[in-house]
Amino acid sequence: MKIRNRTDQNDWLFGLCWSLAAIFCSAPALGEPGIVGLYVLQTANGKGLPAAVAENKPTGYQLEVTGGWVALGADQTFTWRTAYRTTQQSDAKTSESQGKGQYRLDGSVISLTPDDNSSALEGTLTDATLTLQADVKLVYRKGTEPNRKDLP
């Protein structure tokens, strides 16, 4: 068994510190570790869920957002799902939209570009809150469990 002297130990420790620094400094290229995770929809247009986002009272039409989430991956990919309820007169039907793509973070500004070539979404990501402006303003919170009954 070889016993290392103090110089060998310092060299080894110095090398370890540089290796760890290189790993941590390269992490943003793979996605910011603090932002990776599941963000669950909390509000749509400032209203708690389910939130009516379109309606025509004379025809009895109403569109509600009932739930949703966005998952941000370490590899700068995202997946999302949003659930809806459409009511026409007294007939209610549920539906969902979903997709995946790539995201880019520049400070607190986030851009989500779907793989299906639909329009990119812009928003902000601050203090575990993801805010996106689609047809309506959607606010998500990181780390909360989605309501499974709201997601078909």
N, C-alpha and C positions, 0 to 999 in steps of 0.2 A: 504494500500500500504506500502510495506516494503522499507525503505530507506537503501541502503547499505552504510556501513562505508568504509573508505579508504582501510582498510585491505581486506575487501571482494572484493572490486573493483580490487585491486592488484592481489589477488588470481585468480579472474575470468580472468583478462588480462593475467596473467602468464599461466593459463591453455589454453587459446585461442592461445597464441603464440606457446606453445608446440604442440597443435593439428595441427596448420598450418604447423609447421616444419615437423611433421610426415607425413602429406599429401605431401608436396613438396619433402621430401626425398624419399618417396616411388614412386614418379612419374617415375623415370627411369625404374623401374621394369615393368611399363605399356607401356614403349616406351618414348623416349625423347620428351617432348612436343614441343620443338623448331623444331624438324624434321618432325613431323606429317604434312601431307598435300600432295598436288598434285605436281609432278615433271614432266615437259613437255620436251619431247625430243627436243634438239637444234641442235646437230650435230651427224653424224655417220662417224667414221674414220676421224674426223677433218673437214668434209665438211658440209656446211649448207644443209638443207632439201629442196627439195628431194635430197638424196645423193646416187649416184651409188656406190654400195658396191661389185658388181661382174659383169663382162661382158666378152663376147667373141665376139670381133668385126667381125671375119670371118662368124660367124653364125647369127649375129644380135641380140644376147642374151644380155639382161641387167637386173639386179636386183637392184631396188632402194628402200631405206627406205624413206617413205613419211611423217611419223609422228608417234607419240606414247607418252605414259605417264606411270608413275609409281605412285601409291598412297600408302603412308605409313600410317598405322593406329596406334592409341595409344595402341592398344592391341598387337603390334608387328606382325601384319599381313600386307600383301601387295597384291595389284592387279596391273596388267599391261596389256597394249595393244600396239602392234606395227603394223603399216600399211605398206604395200609393193606394189610396182608396178613391174610386170614382163613383159618385152617386148621381143618377139621373132619375128624377122623381123620387121614388122610394127604392129603386133597384141599385144596390151597392155591389161593386166588383173591385177586387184587389188585383194589383199588378206590381211589377218591379222592373227596375232597370239596373244593369250591372255592367262592369267592364274592368279593364286593366290597362296599364300603360307605364310610362316613365315619369318621374318627377324630378324637378330641379329646384334647389333651394339657394337663394341668394340673400343672405342676411335673414330677415323675417319674411321675405316674399317667396312664395312657393308657386311653381307652375306645374300643372298636371297635364300631360299630353297623352290622351288615350291612344291605344294601339289601333283602333278602328278608324283613325283619321278624322274623327269628329273634332269639334272645336276644343282647343286647350282651355283649361280653367285656371284662373289666377286667384290668388288669395294671400292670406297671411298665416303664419304659424308662430305664435308667441305663448309662452307660459302654458304649454300643454293644450292650447286651444287652436284649432284649425278652422279658419273662416274662409269659405269659398263663395264667390259670386257666380251663380249659374243664372237660370231664369229667375231664381229667388236667392236670397242670402241664406246660406246654410252654415250653422255653427256646430262644430263637433268638439268633443272633449276626449282627451286621451285617457285610456285605462278604465273606462266604465264599461260595464257588461251590457251588450245590446239586449233589448227586449225581444226575445226569440219569437213571441207570438206576433210581433209586428213585421217580421221578416219572413215572407213566404218561402 
